[in-house]
Amino acid sequence: MANTSRPLVTVVINAYNGARYLREAINSVYAQTMQDFEIVLFDDASTDETPKIAGEFDSRLRYARCDHNIPLGEARNRALEISLGKYVSFLDQDDLFLPNKLSLQVAAFQGDIALVFSNSIRFWEETGKEAIHYTSRPMDGNAFRALLRWYYLTINTVTIRKDALPDDRNWWFPPTFRMCEETDLFLRLAYQHPIAYVDEPLAKYRIHGSNFSLCHREYLISEQNAILERLHGLIPGFASRYADEVAVFRAEIKRTEAQIHWKKGHCRKAWKNYLEGLRLNPRPVYLAEMFLSAIFPYEVLPAIREFIGKPI
């Protein structure tokens, strides 16, 4: 039975064959100090026990299912369409909310703020190691320029004000995107509205061997280029007003291309991309990775990230 009253917050969980972690993720929402929520669990044609797990919870969890697999951007939009909350928070099937997530973020919505985010904890499932995501305070307020230069939002820390989204569904998550759908939408929200930061870890991001974002990095290239094209069409004078930020954004695309070639053992192609990235943004880390790619297999890079406890 669906909820008969409108909840303050909808927590959207998009699931695809994630039964191994899903119950724990859902329980982290039920453990919130603020209980005025619903969960929209959108099942993208899972073949595991996801439907069974959905049936274990009370009417605050509404279950919707697609009969065939669709891109994540479209799946998020379908979940948004049926969300009843004034605010919408997002939780991936393998991640966790900490108990104050909803209460502290809802309290941070003031004035025209359209999006609230927080710090988070990354944890490596295999070793149990944990690390804080932000070691210095990220920019909030009018943060579009900073986000374009270095996109630092993670979807499991974000809550948005639903009425900040236009009724036009085409403005929502890009429906063909599989990896960068939230980057596209949240950048556009940050261009139009201020955002707010809660300086406390309110979610946990699980790193394991089958994270989609780590296993399918090839989608990043086309989707990040498409994001720039969309912003160019939406924002007058985008290329000239944000030339420095776009150069940094493109440099990271080149770095991603380099890492993909490195993983495939195509070192010369990797070096070419690292050099192109260095021309756009001379970050020492590009040189360091270029040097490592000449000596070690790609697997050394995630090992270094785990050792130092943060992305580089």
Secondary structure as GFF3:
##gff-version 3
##sequence-region A 1 312
A	DSSP	beta_strand	9	15	.	.	.	ID=ss1
A	DSSP	alpha_helix	19	30	.	.	.	ID=ss2
A	DSSP	beta_strand	37	44	.	.	.	ID=ss3
A	DSSP	alpha_helix	50	54	.	.	.	ID=ss4
A	DSSP	beta_strand	61	66	.	.	.	ID=ss5
A	DSSP	alpha_helix	72	81	.	.	.	ID=ss6
A	DSSP	beta_strand	87	90	.	.	.	ID=ss7
A	DSSP	beta_strand	96	97	.	.	.	ID=ss8
A	DSSP	alpha_helix	101	107	.	.	.	ID=ss9
A	DSSP	beta_strand	115	124	.	.	.	ID=ss10
A	DSSP	beta_strand	130	132	.	.	.	ID=ss11
A	DSSP	alpha_helix	144	149	.	.	.	ID=ss12
A	DSSP	three_ten_helix	155	157	.	.	.	ID=ss13
A	DSSP	beta_strand	159	161	.	.	.	ID=ss14
A	DSSP	three_ten_helix	162	164	.	.	.	ID=ss15
A	DSSP	three_ten_helix	169	171	.	.	.	ID=ss16
A	DSSP	alpha_helix	181	192	.	.	.	ID=ss17
A	DSSP	beta_strand	195	207	.	.	.	ID=ss18
A	DSSP	alpha_helix	212	215	.	.	.	ID=ss19
A	DSSP	alpha_helix	218	234	.	.	.	ID=ss20
A	DSSP	alpha_helix	238	241	.	.	.	ID=ss21
A	DSSP	alpha_helix	243	264	.	.	.	ID=ss22
A	DSSP	alpha_helix	267	280	.	.	.	ID=ss23
A	DSSP	alpha_helix	284	295	.	.	.	ID=ss24
A	DSSP	alpha_helix	300	308	.	.	.	ID=ss25
###
